Amino acid sequence: MKVAVFSAKPYDKRFFDAALEEKKQQASASATTGNIELIYHDFALSEDTVFLAQGADAVCVFVNDGVPAAVVEALADEGVKAILLRCAGFNNVALDVAERRGLLVANVPSYSPEAVAEFAVTLIQTLNRNTHRAYNRVREGNFALDGLLGRTLHGKTVGIVGTGKIGVATGRILKGFGCRVLAADPYPSPAFADVGEYRTLDELLPECDIVSLHCPLMDATRHIINEATLAKMKPRAILVNTSRGALLDTRAVIKALKTKHLGGLALDVYEAEGSLFYDDHSGEIIQDDVLMRLMTFPNVVVCGHQAFFTEEALKEIAECTLRNLDEYAEKGTCANSLTDSIKKKGKGPLPVRNV
């Protein structure tokens, strides 16, 4: 089986090649696995690049690959049978079209949720204790403390929006810091019971010193943080997003930063990140004026979608993606099939909360 892997960076190639080699060496490896050929493409899947899937049995894509209806139709016309997501979120895929054309869509529902949770807490403490500013100061020989004043995390109230595996893991870490942890989620998780208490979003926002987003991107959550919800947040609260960029109305957030109602912002994702993230633009003039405005605030930290980026997570992503392909080749489906979920539910895609 030939698999066209799009948006393939050097680390993707390293971990996928290692996972494939390991499976080939295992005595229990299937004949199918032994005959997988991975064809790497450095650029994203889109309407302009979909022709490169010609001759492939499956494509493997990441969070910023575009797989709308037109691309799914083109893949089906090329004879592609499966779309393998090496991530949990699937908001970039036209699942209804994939189901209609008979394509399997499978994701990696869980890959080291602790990695993202730990990074979310890293962002909180970076912003809270101004370590990003201290680092730059010291490199210039400036050891003054004025302007670096933070707040003790112990005793603060933290709001977790979305209690999938990552949200629960984040809550557990913050509880260990001595924080009071609240959460908002229409689907309460039993795993959160020993971490904190549930509130509605409207109840949660005014109580919290820190709000961390861990929900998926769907119609109901797009711009869940907007002008109205920002106004309900506690003055000087810190907002953290390691989930999906479009959970925030970025212009409304900028307004809240300018009025000093929002105390700080830490982003690992951005609403218009598709054309920027995962590539080096240091020698270019970036044309995104909204992102550039965000970067001017001293109380804003922006990273390039790296929360998941650990050895453990990349290893699990590669291994799970190959398992999905193996299962599909043998059974015509797999445990992580999203299109099968649509058929069973009968009401569209099931919510994926572990993003």
N, C-alpha and C positions, 0 to 999 in steps of 0.2 A: 504494500500500500504506500502511495506517495502522499506526503503531507506538506503543503505549502505553509511555511511559518512566516507570518508577516510581523513587521515591527520588531524584528529579531536583533537584539543587541548582543554584544560579545558575551555578557553574562548569561543570556538566554541560551546561546549556543553551547556554552560550557556545561550548564546544568542539564540541558536536554540530551546532549551527546553522552554525558556521564550516565544519565538514567537509562538511555537506550542500550548502552554498552553493558551496564549491570544486568539488565533484563536478558540480554543475549547470552550472558555467561551463566545465568541461573539454569539449573537443570530443568526446572519446571516452566521455563519460558515457552510460550506458545509459538507455533510455527508462524502465526501472523506477526507477532512481535519481532521475530527474527527477520522478517521481510519488510519492515517499515523503513522508508527512505524519507528523511527530513530535508526539505529544500528551503533554505533560509533566504528571506528577503529583508533588507534593512529598513524598508519604508513601509508605511501603513497600508492596509487594505482600504480601497476606496473605489469609486466608479472608474477612476482613471487607471487603477492598477489591477482590477479584478481579472483582467485577461491573463495575468500571470498564473492564475490558478488552473489554467488549461492543462489537462492531463493528470491533475491531482485528484485523489479520492476524498481528501479532507483538507480543510484549511484550519490553521491555528492562529487565533487573534488575541489582542490584548485590549485594555480598557479604552484606548483612544483610536482604535481601528473603527472605521465606519462601515456598519453592516445594515444599512437601511433596506427598504423593500427592493429598490433597483439592484442593489448589490446581491441580495439573496436570489433574486430572479436570475441574474447573470451567472451566479455560481451554479444554480440548478441547471441552467442551460449548458454549462460546461461539463456537466456530469458529476459535480462535487456532491458527495452524499452526507457530509458531516461538517459542522462548524464547531470547533473545539475552542472554548474560551479558557485561557490560562489566567482566570480571575473569577471572582464570585459574582460581581455585578453583571447584568446583561441588558442594561438600558440602551446600549448602542446597537442592539440586534432587533430586527423586525421578526419577532418570534411567530406571529400569526402567519406571515408569508412563508417562513421556513416550514411550519406545520403543513400548510396547504401544498407546498411543493415536495413534501416528504423528506426534508433534511433533518437529521438529528442536530440538535443544539445542546451541548453539554458544558457545564462549568466546573470549576474547582471550588466547591462550596465552603471549604474551610482550609486555610493554610496559615498555621501559626498565628491565631488571633492575638496571642500575647505580643507578637512583634508590633502590630499596629497599636495595641493598647499601651505598650511601653513607650512608643514614639509619641503618642498623644500626651502622655505625662511629661515626656521630655520637652515638648513644646510649651506645655503649661509652665514648667519651671524655668525654661529659658526666658519666656516673656515676663513671668512674675519676678524673677530675680535679675533680669537685665543682663544675663551672661553674654548675649550676642553683642551688646554695646560694650561691656567690659573687655571682651576679647579684642575688639578693634582698638579700644583706648590703650590697652597695655602694649599692644604692638607698636604704638606710636610713642611709648614712654610716658603715657598719662596714667598715673595711678590714683587719681582723685576719685573719691567715692560719691561726691555730689552728683545727683541725677540718676543714681543706680539703686535708689531705695526700693525695696520690695516689701512683700507682706508674707507673714508666716502662713504656710499652707494648713498647718494643724488647726482644727477648729472651724475651718471654712466650709461652706455648703457648696457642693458640686452637683450640677444637673447633667445627667446622661440622657441624651435624646436618642432612643433606639437601644434595646437591650438584647440584641443578638449576642453571639459569642464574644465579639470584640467589645461591645458596650459593657457586658458583664465583667470581662477581664479588666477593663479600664476602671470600673467601679470598685473592684476588689483592691486594685493597687492604691487607689485614692483613699479607700477606707483604711488601708494600712498606714497612710500618712496621718491618720487621725481626722479625716474629713467626714462630714455628714453627707451622705450620698442620697440623692433623689433621682428618679427616672421618670420619663414619659415614653409610653409605647402603647399602641392600641392592642398589642398582643403580648401581655405580660409573660415574663419568663420565670418558671419556677426556680431557675438557677440564681435569680436576683434576690430571692427571698431573704438570704442571709447577708446581703450587701447593703440594702437600703429600702426605701419606701417609694411607691409609685404616686405620681401626681398627674393631673392633666398638664399639658404644655403651658396653658395660661396660668395655672397655679405654680408651676415650677419656676418659670422665668423670673418673677419678682423676688424669689427667695435665694437665688443662687449667686455666689461670687464668681463662679466659673461655670460655663456651659460648654459641654463637649458633644459634638454631633457624631452619631454612629448609625444612622438610618440609611436605607437605600434610596436611590433616586427613582421616583415614579411620579405620576401626576399629582398624587396627594401630598408629596413632600417637596416638590419643586418650589424653590423660594420659601421654604418653611420659615426661614429667617428673613423677614422683610421689614418694611418701615413700621408696621403695626406691632409685630412681635419684638422688634428691637426696643420700641418705646416701653414695652412691659418689663424689659430686663432691668435688673438692679443697676443703679448708676455705678460706673467704674468697673462693671463686671468684665471678665475676660471671656472671649468666645474662641473656641477651637474647632476646626473642621479637618478631620482626616478621612472623610468618607467620600462624598462627591461634591464637586464644585458648585453645581447648580442648586444645592440646598440653600445657598445664600443668594440674595439679591445684592450683588456686589456694590452697586451704586448706593443703595440704602445703607449698607455697612459703612461706606466712605463718609456719608453724611453724618452717621452716628459717631464716627471717629472725629470728624471735624468739630462737632458740637461738644466733644469730650464726654458724651453720655456713655459711650463704650470705652472701657478702660484699656482694652488691648485686643489684638486679633492675631491668631496663629493659624496659618493655612498650610496644609500639605497638598491641597487640591484647589483648582481654580475653574470657574465656570467656562472660560474660553481657553483651557489649557491645551486643547488638541493640537494646535499648530506650534506649540512652544515646548511643552514638557518632554523630557527624555532625550533632548538634543541640545547641542552646544550652540548658543547664539551670542557668545561673548564678543564676537567680532562684528556683530550686526547692530543696526539701530532697530530696536524693538518697536513695532508700530502700535502695540496695544496700550492706549493711553490710560485705560482704567487700571490695568495691572501696574503700570509705571507710577500712577498716582498713589496706589497702595504702598509701593516701595519707598515713598518719601516719608512715611510716618515712622517716628522712632519707636512707637509701641506696636509695630506690626512685624511679624516674622513670617516669611513665605519660604516654603521648601518645595521641591519639584516632584511630589508624589512618590516619596521614598519610604513611607511608613512601613510598607510591607517588606522592604528590601533587606532581608537577612538571608544567610546561607540556608537556614532551616526552611524558610518559606519558599525560596526558589527551588530547593530540592523537592519539597512536597508538590509544588505546582507542576514540575516536570513529570514526576512519577504519577501523579493523579491524572494528568492529561493523557499519558500513555495508557494508563489503566482504562480510562474512558474509551479510548480507541480500540483497545483489546476487546473489551466487553461488547462494543458495538459490532466489531467484526465477527464475533462468535455468536451473539444473540440478536443482533439487529436493533439493540437499544443498550442503555447502560443505567446504572443506579443514579447517576447525576444528570440524566436527560431532563432538559427543561421543556422540550416539546411534548414529551410524554406527560409531564405535569399538567400541561394545558388540556390535554385530552381527558385526563382523569378529573380535573377540576371543572372543566366546562365553562369557566368564567374568565378566561384570559390567564396571563402568567401569574404564578404564585409569588407572593412577596419573598424576596431574598433579603434577609436581614443581616447576614454575616458579610458585609461588604468591606 
